[in-house]
């Protein structure tokens, strides 16, 4: 086996708790870079946050943000791909979420438009505030501005809510209108532009680097990682992954809180051993 690109989700995968990166993950990723293995951080989060994560690790890697809507070959570019909703598609999604009266955000390049923040989990509000303070993003809480500017500029629309009834309303309305959605955790729904997901992103990446599917390994834990895992030649589910992810994986890594990504890479890639489940 000749792995030339390792792609990994962040929350629930590379991260342990609250954005902590286990030392073994940092060690393994730095060693991959030394050996010429390309790395890609693949997340629903925004580009500036992921870039800061790469800086914390100390590696130069590709950055896939907003679940594949923006792809950079490295922290300093070049831009490989950027995609947003069409006006009509974006308005259909936005109208469904507004009708559901649920907390949701529209991610754009410069601004996160936030609606009904009072329904968001406190941990998410704290996370957003930290990202704003770090200069990663601007937060805009004016629904009228969102209605004017978000439909054709949004990378994605995402629900974060502690209100179960609102969550179910949103999911039902999206389903009724035939709008595909996925999830990165409980109380979360994510809607991407047509044809954009983590799977399409890593395909674009390996083509950009002149690689083949069988040279790609991917790590994930939740349903928004399914497309990425299926698009890789060597899909790895975390030990803490949901059953849907475990079902399509070839390999199972230890849980994220134990540094599962690093442990798996050390044992199976860097030591040139591969243990199938």
ABEGO torsion letter per residue (X at the ends): XBBABBBBBABGBABBBGGBBBAAAAAAAAAAAAAGBBBBBBBABBAAAAAAAAAAAGBBBBBBBGGGABBBABAAOBBABBBBBBAAAAAAAAAAAAAAGBBBBBBBAABBBBBGAAABBAAAAAAAAAAAAAGABBBBABAAAAAAAAAAABABBBBBBABAAAAAAAAAAAAAAGBBBBBAEBGBBBBBBBGBBAAAAAAAAAAAAGBBAAABBBBBABAAAAAAAAABABBBBBAABBAAAAAABABBBBBAAAGAAAAAAAAAAAAGBBBBX
